[in-house]
Amino acid sequence: MRPQLLDWDGFAGPRANRMTREQKIVAVGAASGVAVMALSVWLLTKALPPPRTVGAMAGRLAYALQANVVALVPFFVMIATVGNSRFLSNAIDPTRRAESPSMQIDGRVADNTLQQNFVFAVASLALSTVVPVHSLQVLWACAIVFVVARFAFWLGYRLNPLYRAPGMSATAYLNLGMILYVLYALLFHR
């Protein structure tokens, strides 16, 4: 006799293998975010011109750092939004815990964006050292997609927390793609 799978609430039966409505929304959002991200990076890499002169490794890193400054724009906008919201409300004193729901979301989005920016910075700098020079514009493609995905994450979160999935997955899998490319290059092309 085969044991039955238990549902999230501890019940066995046909519900145990079905996704909830919320899980479906997140799954579709995440899958669409990854698909749009991959297509966008590919199209932008083809459309953007390769760098004219990059030179040695220092030039590659400088090129990547310039793209990283652009990737920081959403984080700065989020910090400014949180600061202005606090200044204009009772939450000016954070120990009061007087944040509105939208302020709480903005704070969470800023926290997550800082985390994603850290991974993006390390991964893109590493990527700049291993990608062929004629494809180095992929760094700008990734930075542009990163910025759009972070704003999509924020907008989705503000509309409905379930709708943050496309922006979150686009950002996370963009970062993962860069990490995997670098690891592949290190393991098989050194």
Contact map, one row per residue, 1 for C-alpha under 8 A:
1110000000000000000000000000000000000000000000000000000000000000000000000000000000000000000000000000000000000000000000000000000000000000000000000000000000000000000000000000000000000000000000
1111000000000000000000000000000000000000000000000000000000000000000000000000000000000000000000000000000000000000000000000000000000000000000000000000000000000000000000000000000000000000000000
1111100000000000000000000000000000000000000000000000000000000000000000000000000000000000000000000000000000000000000000000000000000000000000000000000000000000000000000000000000000000000000000
0111110000011000000000000000000000000000000000000000000000000000000000000000000000000000000000000000000000000000000000000000000000000000000000000000000000000000000000000000000000000000000000
0011111000011001100000000000000000000000000000000000000000000000000000000000000000000000000000000000000000000000000000000000000000000000000000000000000000000000000000000000000000000000000000
0001111111111001000000000000000000000000000000000000000000000000000000000000000000000000000000000000000000000000000000000000000000000000000000000000000000000000000000000000000000000000000000
0000111111111011100000000000000000000000000000000000000000000000000000000000000000000000000000000000000000000000000000000000000000000000000000000000000000000000000000000000000000000000000000
0000011111100001000000000000000000000000000000000000000000000000000000000000000000000000000000000000000000000000000000000000000000000000000000000000000000000000000000000000000000000000000000
0000011111100000000000000000000000000000000000000000000000000000000000000000000000000000000000000000000000000000000000000000000000000000000000000000000000000000000000000000000000000000000000
0000011111110000000000000000000000000000000000000000000000000000000000000000000000000000000000000000000000000000000000000000000000000000000000000000000000000000000000000000000000000000000000
0000011111111001000000000000000000000000000000000000000000000000000000000000000000000000000000000000000000000000000000000000000000000000000000000000000000000000000000000000000000000000000000
0001111001111111000000000000000000000000000000000000000000000000000000000000000000000000000000000000000000000000000000000000000000000000000000000000000000000000000000000000000000000000000000
0001111000111111000000000000000000000000000000000000000000000000000000000000000000000000000000000000000000000000000000000000000000000000000000000000000000000000000000000000000000000000000000
0000000000011111110000000000000000000000000000000000000000000000000000000000000000000000000000000000000000000000000000000000000000000000000000000000000000000000000000000000000000000000000000
0000001000011111110000000000000000000000000000000000000000000000000000000000000000000000000000000000000000000000000000000000000000000000000000000000000000000000000000000000000000000000000000
0000111100111111110000000000000000000000000000000000000000000000000000000000000000000000000000000000000000000000000000000000000000000000000000000000000000000000000000000000000000000000000000
0000101000000111111000000000000000000000000000000000000000000000000000000000000000000000000000000000000000000000000000000000000000000000000000000000000000000000000000000000000000000000000000
0000000000000111111100000000000000000000000000000000000000000000000000000000000000000000000000000000000000000000000000000000000000000000000000000000000000000000000000000000000000000000000000
0000000000000000111111110000000000000000000000000000000000000000000000000000000000000000000000000000000000000000000000000000000000000000000000000000000000000000000000000000000000000000000000
0000000000000000011111110000000000000000000000000000000000000000000000000000000000000000000000000000000000000000000000000000000000000000000000000000000000000000000000000000000000000000000000
0000000000000000001111111000000000000000000000000000000000000000000000000000000000000000000000000000000000000000000000000000000000000000000000000000000000000000000000000000000000000000000000
0000000000000000001111111100000000000000000000000000000000000000000000000000000000000000000000000000000000000000000000000000000000000000000000000000000000000000010000000000000000000000000000
0000000000000000001111111110000000000000000000000000000000000000000000000000000000000000000000000000000000000000000000000000000000000000000000000000000000000000000000000000000000000000000000
0000000000000000001111111111000000000000000000000000000000000000000000000000000000000000000000000000000000000000000000000000000000000000000000000000000000000000000000000000000000000000000000
0000000000000000000011111111100000000000000000000000000000000000000000000000000000000000000000000000000000000000000000000000000000000000000000000000000000000000011000000000000000000000000000
0000000000000000000001111111110000000000000000000000000000000000000000000000000000000000000000000000000000000000000000000000000000000000000000000000000000000000011011000000000000000000000000
0000000000000000000000111111111000000000000000000000000000000000000000000000000000000000000000000000000000000000000000000000000000000000000000000000000000000000000010000000000000000000000000
0000000000000000000000011111111100000000000000000000000000000000000000000000000000000000000000000000000000000000000000000000000000000000000000000000000000000000000000000000000000000000000000
0000000000000000000000001111111110000000000000000000000000000000000000000000000000000000000000000000000000000000000000000000000000000000000000000000000000000000001111000000000000000000000000
0000000000000000000000000111111111000000000000000000000000000000000000000000000000000000000000000000000000000000000000000000000000000000000000000000000000000000000011111100000000000000000000
0000000000000000000000000011111111100000000000000000000000000000000000000000000000000000000000000000000000000000000000000000000000000000000000000000000000000000000001001000000000000000000000
0000000000000000000000000001111111110000000000000000000000000000000000000000000000000000000000000000000000000000000000000000000000000000000000000000000000000000000001000000000000000000000000
0000000000000000000000000000111111111000000000000000000000000000000000000000000000000000000000000000000000000000000000000000000000000000000000000000000000000000000011111100000000000000000000
0000000000000000000000000000011111111100000000000000000000000000000000000000000000000000000000000000000000000000000000000000000000000000000000000000000000000000000001001100110000000000000000
0000000000000000000000000000001111111110000000000000000000000000000000000000000000000000000000000000000000000000000000000000000000000000000000000000000000000000000000000000000000000000000000
0000000000000000000000000000000111111111000000000000000000000000000000000000000000000000000000000000000000000000000000000000000000000000000000000000000000000000000000000100000000000000000000
0000000000000000000000000000000011111111100000000000000000000000000000000000000000000000000000000000000000000000000000000000000000000000000000001000100000000000000000000100010000000000000000
0000000000000000000000000000000001111111110000000000000000000000000000000000000000000000000000000000000000000000000000000000000000000000000000000000000000000000000000000000010000000000000000
0000000000000000000000000000000000111111111000000000000000000000000000000000000000000000000000000000000000000000000000000000000000000000000000000000000000000000000000000000000000000000000000
0000000000000000000000000000000000011111111100000000000000000000000000000000000000000000000000000000000000000000000000000000000000000000000010001000000000000000000000000000000000000000000000
0000000000000000000000000000000000001111111110000000000000000000000000000000000000000000000000000000000000000000000000000000000000000000010011001000000000000000000000000000000000000000000000
0000000000000000000000000000000000000111111111000000000000000000000000000000000000000000000000000000000000000000000000000000000000000000000010000000000000000000000000000000000000000000000000
0000000000000000000000000000000000000011111111100000000000000000000000000000000000000000000000000000000000000000000000000000000000000000000000000000000000000000000000000000000000000000000000
0000000000000000000000000000000000000001111111110000000000000000000000000000000000000000000000000000000000000000000000000000000000000000010010000000000000000000000000000000000000000000000000
0000000000000000000000000000000000000000111111111000000000000000000000000000000000000000000000000000000000000000000000000000000000000010110110000000000000000000000000000000000000000000000000
0000000000000000000000000000000000000000011111111000000000000000000000000000000000000000000000000000000000000000000000000000000000000000000000000000000000000000000000000000000000000000000000
0000000000000000000000000000000000000000001111111000000000000000000000000000000000000000000000000000000000000000000000000000000000000000000000000000000000000000000000000000000000000000000000
0000000000000000000000000000000000000000000111111100000000000000000000000000000000000000000000000000000000000000000000000000000000000000100010000000000000000000000000000000000000000000000000
0000000000000000000000000000000000000000000011111110000000000000000000000000000000000000000000000000000000000000000000000000000000000000100000000000000000000000000000000000000000000000000000
0000000000000000000000000000000000000000000000011111000000000000000000000000000000000000000000000000000000000000000000000000000000001111100000000000000000000000000000000000000000000000000000
0000000000000000000000000000000000000000000000001111110000000000000000000000000000000000000000000000000000000000000000000000000000001101100000000000000000000000000000000000000000000000000000
0000000000000000000000000000000000000000000000000111110000000000000000000000000000000000000000000000000000000000000000000000000000000000000000000000000000000000000000000000000000000000000000
0000000000000000000000000000000000000000000000000011111000000000000000000000000000000000000000000000000000000000000000000000000000000000000000000000000000000000000000000000000000000000000000
0000000000000000000000000000000000000000000000000011111100110010000000000000000000000000000000000000000000000000000000000000000000001000000000000000000000000000000000000000000000000000000000
0000000000000000000000000000000000000000000000000000111111110000000000000000000000000000000000000000000000000000000000000000000000000000000000000000000000000000000000000000000000000000000000
0000000000000000000000000000000000000000000000000000011111110000000000000000000000000000000000000000000000000000000000000000000000000000000000000000000000000000000000000000000000000000000000
0000000000000000000000000000000000000000000000000000001111111000000000000000000000000000000000000000000000000000000000000000000010000000000000000000000000000000000000000000000000000000000000
0000000000000000000000000000000000000000000000000000001111111100000000000000000000000000000000000000000000000000000000000000000000000000000000000000000000000000000000000000000000000000000000
0000000000000000000000000000000000000000000000000000011111111110000000000000000000000000000000000000000000000000000000000000000000000000000000000000000000000000000000000000000000000000000000
0000000000000000000000000000000000000000000000000000011111111111000000000000000000000000000000000000000000000000000000000000000110000000000000000000000000000000000000000000000000000000000000
0000000000000000000000000000000000000000000000000000000011111111100000000000000000000000000000000000000000000000000000000000100110000000000000000000000000000000000000000000000000000000000000
0000000000000000000000000000000000000000000000000000000001111111110000000000000000000000000000000000000000000000000000000000000000000000000000000000000000000000000000000000000000000000000000
0000000000000000000000000000000000000000000000000000010000111111111000000000000000000000000000000000000000000000000000000000000100000000000000000000000000000000000000000000000000000000000000
0000000000000000000000000000000000000000000000000000000000011111111100000000000000000000000000000000000000000000000000000001100100000000001100000000000000000000000000000000000000000000000000
0000000000000000000000000000000000000000000000000000000000001111111110000000000000000000000000000000000000000000000000001000100000000000000000000000000000000000000000000000000000000000000000
0000000000000000000000000000000000000000000000000000000000000111111111000000000000000000000000000000000000000000000000000000000000000000000000000000000000000000000000000000000000000000000000
0000000000000000000000000000000000000000000000000000000000000011111111100000000000000000000000000000000000000000000000000000000000000000001100100000000000000000000000000000000000000000000000
0000000000000000000000000000000000000000000000000000000000000001111111110000000000000000000000000000000000000000000000011001000000000000000000100000000000000000000000000000000000000000000000
0000000000000000000000000000000000000000000000000000000000000000111111111000000000000000000000000000000000000000000000000000000000000000000000000000000000000000000000000000000000000000000000
0000000000000000000000000000000000000000000000000000000000000000011111111000000000000000000000000000000000000000000000000000000000000000000000110010000000000000000000000000000000000000000000
0000000000000000000000000000000000000000000000000000000000000000001111111100000000000000000000000000000000000000000010000000000000000000000000110110000000000000000000000000000000000000000000
0000000000000000000000000000000000000000000000000000000000000000000111111111000000000000000000000000000000000000000010000000000000000000000000000010000000000000000000000000000000000000000000
0000000000000000000000000000000000000000000000000000000000000000000011111111100000000000000000000000000000000000000000000000000000000000000000000010000000000000000000000000000000000000000000
0000000000000000000000000000000000000000000000000000000000000000000000111111110000000000000000000000000000000000100000000000000000000000000000000010011000000000000000000000000000000000000000
0000000000000000000000000000000000000000000000000000000000000000000000011111111000000000000000000000000000000100110000000000000000000000000000000000000000000000000000000000000000000000000000
0000000000000000000000000000000000000000000000000000000000000000000000011111111100000000000000000000000000000000000000000000000000000000000000000000000000000000000000000000000000000000000000
0000000000000000000000000000000000000000000000000000000000000000000000001111111110000000000000000000000000000000000000000000000000000000000000000000000000000000000000000000000000000000000000
0000000000000000000000000000000000000000000000000000000000000000000000000111111111000000000000000000000001101100000000000000000000000000000000000000000000000000000000000000000000000000000000
0000000000000000000000000000000000000000000000000000000000000000000000000011111111100000000000000000000000000100000000000000000000000000000000000000000000000000000000000000000000000000000000
0000000000000000000000000000000000000000000000000000000000000000000000000001111111110000000000000000000000000000000000000000000000000000000000000000000000000000000000000000000000000000000000
0000000000000000000000000000000000000000000000000000000000000000000000000000111111111000000000000000000001000000000000000000000000000000000000000000000000000000000000000000000000000000000000
0000000000000000000000000000000000000000000000000000000000000000000000000000011111111100000000000000001001100000000000000000000000000000000000000000000000000000000000000000000000000000000000
0000000000000000000000000000000000000000000000000000000000000000000000000000001111111110000000000000000000000000000000000000000000000000000000000000000000000000000000000000000000000000000000
0000000000000000000000000000000000000000000000000000000000000000000000000000000111111111000000000000000000000000000000000000000000000000000000000000000000000000000000000000000000000000000000
0000000000000000000000000000000000000000000000000000000000000000000000000000000011111111101000000000001000000000000000000000000000000000000000000000000000000000000000000000000000000000000000
0000000000000000000000000000000000000000000000000000000000000000000000000000000001111111111111000010000000000000000000000000000000000000000000000000000000000000000000000000000000000000000000
0000000000000000000000000000000000000000000000000000000000000000000000000000000000111111111100000000000000000000000000000000000000000000000000000000000000000000000000000000000000000000000000
0000000000000000000000000000000000000000000000000000000000000000000000000000000000011111111100000000000000000000000000000000000000000000000000000000000000000000000000000000000000000000000000
0000000000000000000000000000000000000000000000000000000000000000000000000000000000001111111100000000000000000000000000000000000000000000000000000000000000000000000000000000000000000000000000
0000000000000000000000000000000000000000000000000000000000000000000000000000000000000111111110010110000000000000000000000000000000000000000000000000000000000000000000000000000000000000000000
0000000000000000000000000000000000000000000000000000000000000000000000000000000000001111111111011110000000000000000000000000000000000000000000000000000000000000000000000000000000000000000000
0000000000000000000000000000000000000000000000000000000000000000000000000000000000000111111111000000000000000000000000000000000000000000000000000000000000000000000000000000000000000000000000
0000000000000000000000000000000000000000000000000000000000000000000000000000000000000100011111111000000000000000000000000000000000000000000000000000000000000000000000000000000000000000000000
0000000000000000000000000000000000000000000000000000000000000000000000000000000000000100001111111110000000000000000000000000000000000000000000000000000000000000000000000000000000000000000000
0000000000000000000000000000000000000000000000000000000000000000000000000000000000000000000011111000000000000000000000000000000000000000000000000000000000000000000000000000000000000000000000
0000000000000000000000000000000000000000000000000000000000000000000000000000000000000000011011111100000000000000000000000000000000000000000000000000000000000000000000000000000000000000000000
0000000000000000000000000000000000000000000000000000000000000000000000000000000000000000001011111110000000000000000000000000000000000000000000000000000000000000000000000000000000000000000000
0000000000000000000000000000000000000000000000000000000000000000000000000000000000000000011001011111000000000000000000000000000000000000000000000000000000000000000000000000000000000000000000
0000000000000000000000000000000000000000000000000000000000000000000000000000000000000100011001001111111100000000000000000000000000000000000000000000000000000000000000000000000000000000000000
0000000000000000000000000000000000000000000000000000000000000000000000000000000000000000000000000111111100000000000000000000000000000000000000000000000000000000000000000000000000000000000000
0000000000000000000000000000000000000000000000000000000000000000000000000000000000000000000000000011111110000000000000000000000000000000000000000000000000000000000000000000000000000000000000
0000000000000000000000000000000000000000000000000000000000000000000000000000000000000000000000000011111111000000000000000000000000000000000000000000000000000100000000000000000000000000000000
0000000000000000000000000000000000000000000000000000000000000000000000000000000001001000000000000011111111100000000000000000000000000000000000000000000000000000000000000000000000000000000000
0000000000000000000000000000000000000000000000000000000000000000000000000000000000000000000000000011111111110000000000000000000000000000000000000000000000000000000000000000000000000000000000
0000000000000000000000000000000000000000000000000000000000000000000000000000000000000000000000000000111111111000000000000000000000000000000000000000000000001100000000000000000000000000000000
0000000000000000000000000000000000000000000000000000000000000000000000000000010011000000000000000000011111111100000000000000000000000000000000000000000001000000000000000000000000000000000000
0000000000000000000000000000000000000000000000000000000000000000000000000000010001000000000000000000001111111110000000000000000000000000000000000000000000000000000000000000000000000000000000
0000000000000000000000000000000000000000000000000000000000000000000000000000000000000000000000000000000111111111000000000000000000000000000000000000000000000000000000000000000000000000000000
0000000000000000000000000000000000000000000000000000000000000000000000000000010000000000000000000000000011111111100000000000000000000000000000000000000011001000000000000000000000000000000000
0000000000000000000000000000000000000000000000000000000000000000000000000010011000000000000000000000000001111111110000000000000000000000000000000000000000000000000000000000000000000000000000
0000000000000000000000000000000000000000000000000000000000000000000000000000000000000000000000000000000000111111111000000000000000000000000000000000000000000000000000000000000000000000000000
0000000000000000000000000000000000000000000000000000000000000000000000000000000000000000000000000000000000011111111100000000000000000000000000000000000000000000000000000000000000000000000000
0000000000000000000000000000000000000000000000000000000000000000000000000110000000000000000000000000000000001111111110000000000000000000000000000000010000000000000000000000000000000000000000
0000000000000000000000000000000000000000000000000000000000000000000000000010000000000000000000000000000000000111111111000000000000000000000000000000000000000000000000000000000000000000000000
0000000000000000000000000000000000000000000000000000000000000000000000000000000000000000000000000000000000000011111111100000000000000000000000000000000000000000000000000000000000000000000000
0000000000000000000000000000000000000000000000000000000000000000000000000000000000000000000000000000000000000001111111110000000000000000000000000000000000000000000000000011001000000000000000
0000000000000000000000000000000000000000000000000000000000000000000000110000000000000000000000000000000000000000111111111000000000000000000000000000000000000000000000000000000000000000000000
0000000000000000000000000000000000000000000000000000000000000000000000000000000000000000000000000000000000000000011111111100000000000000000000000000000000000000000000000000000000000000000000
0000000000000000000000000000000000000000000000000000000000000000000000000000000000000000000000000000000000000000001111111110000000000000000000000000000000000000000000000000001000000000000000
0000000000000000000000000000000000000000000000000000000000000000000100000000000000000000000000000000000000000000000111111111000000000000000000000000000000000000000000000000001000000000000000
0000000000000000000000000000000000000000000000000000000000000000100100000000000000000000000000000000000000000000000011111111100000000000000000000000000000000000000000000000000000000000000000
0000000000000000000000000000000000000000000000000000000000000000000000000000000000000000000000000000000000000000000001111111110000000000000000000000000000000000000000000000000000000000000000
0000000000000000000000000000000000000000000000000000000000000000000000000000000000000000000000000000000000000000000000111111111000000000000000000000000000000000000000000000001001100100000000
0000000000000000000000000000000000000000000000000000000000000001000100000000000000000000000000000000000000000000000000011111111100000000001000000000000000000000000000000000000001000000000000
0000000000000000000000000000000000000000000000000000000000001001100000000000000000000000000000000000000000000000000000001111111110000000000000000000000000000000000000000000000000000000000000
0000000000000000000000000000000000000000000000000000000000000000000000000000000000000000000000000000000000000000000000000111111111000000000000000000000000000000000000000000000000000100000000
0000000000000000000000000000000000000000000000000000000000000000000000000000000000000000000000000000000000000000000000000011111111100000001000000000000000000000000000000000000001101100000000
0000000000000000000000000000000000000000000000000000000000011011000000000000000000000000000000000000000000000000000000000001111111100001001000000000000000000000000000000000000000000000000000
0000000000000000000000000000000000000000000000000000000010011000000000000000000000000000000000000000000000000000000000000000111111100000000000000000000000000000000000000000000000000000000000
0000000000000000000000000000000000000000000000000000000000000000000000000000000000000000000000000000000000000000000000000000011111110000000000000000000000000000000000000000000000000100100000
0000000000000000000000000000000000000000000000000000000000000000000000000000000000000000000000000000000000000000000000000000001111111011000000000000000000000000000000000000000000000000000000
0000000000000000000000000000000000000000000000000000000000000000000000000000000000000000000000000000000000000000000000000000000001111111000000000000000000000000000000000000000000000000000000
0000000000000000000000000000000000000000000000000110010000000000000000000000000000000000000000000000000000000000000000000000000000111111000000000000000000000000000000000000000000000000000000
0000000000000000000000000000000000000000000000000110000000000000000000000000000000000000000000000000000000000000000000000000000000011111100000000000000000000000000000000000000000000000000000
0000000000000000000000000000000000000000000010000100000000000000000000000000000000000000000000000000000000000000000000000000000000111111110000000000000000000000000000000000000000000000000000
0000000000000000000000000000000000000000000000000110000000000000000000000000000000000000000000000000000000000000000000000000000100111111111000000000000000000000000000000000000000000000000000
0000000000000000000000000000000000000000000010011110000000000000000000000000000000000000000000000000000000000000000000000000000000000111111110000000000000000000000000000000000000000000000000
0000000000000000000000000000000000000000100110000000000000000000000000000000000000000000000000000000000000000000000000000000000000000011111111000000000000000000000000000000000000000000000000
0000000000000000000000000000000000000000000000000000000000000001001000000000000000000000000000000000000000000000000000000001001100000001111111100000000000000000000000000000000000000000000000
0000000000000000000000000000000000000000000010000000000000000001001000000000000000000000000000000000000000000000000000000000000000000000111111110000000000000000000000000000000000000000000000
0000000000000000000000000000000000000001110110010000000000000000000000000000000000000000000000000000000000000000000000000000000000000000111111111000000000000000000000000000000000000000000000
0000000000000000000000000000000000000000100000000000000000000000000000000000000000000000000000000000000000000000000000000000000000000000011111111100000000000000000000000000010000000000000000
0000000000000000000000000000000000000000000000000000000000000000001101100000000000000000000000000000000000000000000000000000000000000000001111111110000000000000000000000000000000000000000000
0000000000000000000000000000000000000000000000000000000000000000000001100000000000000000000000000000000000000000000000000000000000000000000111111111000000000000000000000000000000000000000000
0000000000000000000000000000000000001001100000000000000000000000000000000000000000000000000000000000000000000000000000000000000000000000000011111111100000000000000000000000000000000000000000
0000000000000000000000000000000000000000000000000000000000000000000000100000000000000000000000000000000000000000000000000000000000000000000001111111110000000000000000000110010000000000000000
0000000000000000000000000000000000000000000000000000000000000000000001111100000000000000000000000000000000000000000000000000000000000000000000111111111000000000000000000000000000000000000000
0000000000000000000000000000000000000000000000000000000000000000000000000000000000000000000000000000000000000000000000000000000000000000000000011111111100000000000000000000000000000000000000
0000000000000000000000000000000000001000000000000000000000000000000000000000000000000000000000000000000000000000000000000000000000000000000000001111111110000000000001110110000000000000000000
0000000000000000000000000000000000000000000000000000000000000000000000000100000000000000000000000000000000000000100000000000000000000000000000000111111111000000000000110010000000000000000000
0000000000000000000000000000000000000000000000000000000000000000000000000100000000000000000000000000000000000000000000000000000000000000000000000011111111100000000000100000000000000000000000
0000000000000000000000000000000000000000000000000000000000000000000000000000000000000000000000000000000000000000000000000000000000000000000000000001111111110000000101100000000000000000000000
0000000000000000000000000000000000000000000000000000000000000000000000000000000000000000000000000000000000001000000000000000000000000000000000000000111111111000001111110000000000000000000000
0000000000000000000000000000000000000000000000000000000000000000000000000000000000000000000000000000000001001000000000000000000000000000000000000000011111111100000100100000000000000000000000
0000000000000000000000000000000000000000000000000000000000000000000000000000000000000000000000000000000000000000000000000000000000000000000000000000001111111110000100000000000000000000000000
0000000000000000000000000000000000000000000000000000000000000000000000000000000000000000000000000000000000000000000000000000000000000000000000000000000111111111111110100000000000000000000000
0000000000000000000000000000000000000000000000000000000000000000000000000000000000000000000000000000000010001000000000000000000000000000000000000000000011111111111100000000000000000000000000
0000000000000000000000000000000000000000000000000000000000000000000000000000000000000000000000000000010010000000000000000000000000000000000000000000000001111111100000000000000000000000000000
0000000000000000000000000000000000000000000000000000000000000000000000000000000000000000000000000000000000000000000000000000000000000000000000000000000000111111101000000000000000000000000000
0000000000000000000000000000000000000000000000000000000000000000000000000000000000000000000000000000000000000000000000000000000000000000000000000000000000011111111100000000000000000000000000
0000000000000000000000000000000000000000000000000000000000000000000000000000000000000000000000000000000000000000000000000000000000000000000000000000000000011111111100000000000000000000000000
0000000000000000000001001100000000000000000000000000000000000000000000000000000000000000000000000000000000000000000000000000000000000000000000000000000000011001111110000000000000000000000000
0000000000000000000000001100100000000000000000000000000000000000000000000000000000000000000000000000000000000000000000000000000000000000000000000000000010011011111111000000000000000000000000
0000000000000000000000000000100000000000000000000000000000000000000000000000000000000000000000000000000000000000000000000000000000000000000000000000000111111001111111110000000000000000000000
0000000000000000000000000110110010000000000000000000000000000000000000000000000000000000000000000000000000000000000000000000000000000000000000000000000010010000011111111000000000000000000000
0000000000000000000000000100111111000000000000000000000000000000000000000000000000000000000000000000000000000000000000000000000000000000000000000000100110000000001111111100000000000000000000
0000000000000000000000000000010010000000000000000000000000000000000000000000000000000000000000000000000000000000000000000000000000000000000000000000111111010000000111111110000000000000000000
0000000000000000000000000000010010000000000000000000000000000000000000000000000000000000000000000000000000000000000000000000000000000000000000000000110010000000000111111111000000000000000000
0000000000000000000000000000011011000000000000000000000000000000000000000000000000000000000000000000000000000000000000000000000000000000000000000000000000000000000011111111100000000000000000
0000000000000000000000000000010011011000000000000000000000000000000000000000000000000000000000000000000000000000000000000000000000000000000000000100100000000000000001111111110000000000000000
0000000000000000000000000000000000000000000000000000000000000000000000000000000000000000000000000000000000000000000100000000000000000000000000000100110000000000000000111111111000000000000000
0000000000000000000000000000000000000000000000000000000000000000000000000000000000000000000000000000000000000000000100000000000000000000000000000000000000000000000000011111111100000000000000
0000000000000000000000000000000001000000000000000000000000000000000000000000000000000000000000000000000000000000000000000000000000000000000000000000000000000000000000001111111110000000000000
0000000000000000000000000000000001001100000000000000000000000000000000000000000000000000000000000000000000000000000000000000000000000000000001000100000000000000000000000111111111000000000000
0000000000000000000000000000000000000000000000000000000000000000000000000000000000000000000000000000000000000000000100110010000000000000000000000000000000000000000000000011111111100000000000
0000000000000000000000000000000000000000000000000000000000000000000000000000000000000000000000000000000000000000000000000000000000000000000000000000000000000000000000000001111111110000000000
0000000000000000000000000000000000000000000000000000000000000000000000000000000000000000000000000000000000000000000000000000000000000000000000000000000000000000000000000000111111111000000000
0000000000000000000000000000000000000000000000000000000000000000000000000000000000000000000000000000000000000000000000000011001000000000000000000000000000000000000000000000011111111100000000
0000000000000000000000000000000000000000000000000000000000000000000000000000000000000000000000000000000000000000000000000010001000000000000000000000000000000000000000000000001111111110000000
0000000000000000000000000000000000000000000000000000000000000000000000000000000000000000000000000000000000000000000000000000000000000000000000000000000000000000000000000000000111111111000000
0000000000000000000000000000000000000000000000000000000000000000000000000000000000000000000000000000000000000000000000000000001000000000000000000000000000000000000000000000000011111111100000
0000000000000000000000000000000000000000000000000000000000000000000000000000000000000000000000000000000000000000000000000010011001000000000000000000000000000000000000000000000001111111110000
0000000000000000000000000000000000000000000000000000000000000000000000000000000000000000000000000000000000000000000000000000000000000000000000000000000000000000000000000000000000111111111000
0000000000000000000000000000000000000000000000000000000000000000000000000000000000000000000000000000000000000000000000000000000000000000000000000000000000000000000000000000000000011111111110
0000000000000000000000000000000000000000000000000000000000000000000000000000000000000000000000000000000000000000000000000000000001000000000000000000000000000000000000000000000000001111111111
0000000000000000000000000000000000000000000000000000000000000000000000000000000000000000000000000000000000000000000000000000000000000000000000000000000000000000000000000000000000000111111111
0000000000000000000000000000000000000000000000000000000000000000000000000000000000000000000000000000000000000000000000000000000000000000000000000000000000000000000000000000000000000011111111
0000000000000000000000000000000000000000000000000000000000000000000000000000000000000000000000000000000000000000000000000000000000000000000000000000000000000000000000000000000000000001111111
0000000000000000000000000000000000000000000000000000000000000000000000000000000000000000000000000000000000000000000000000000000000000000000000000000000000000000000000000000000000000001111111
0000000000000000000000000000000000000000000000000000000000000000000000000000000000000000000000000000000000000000000000000000000000000000000000000000000000000000000000000000000000000000111111
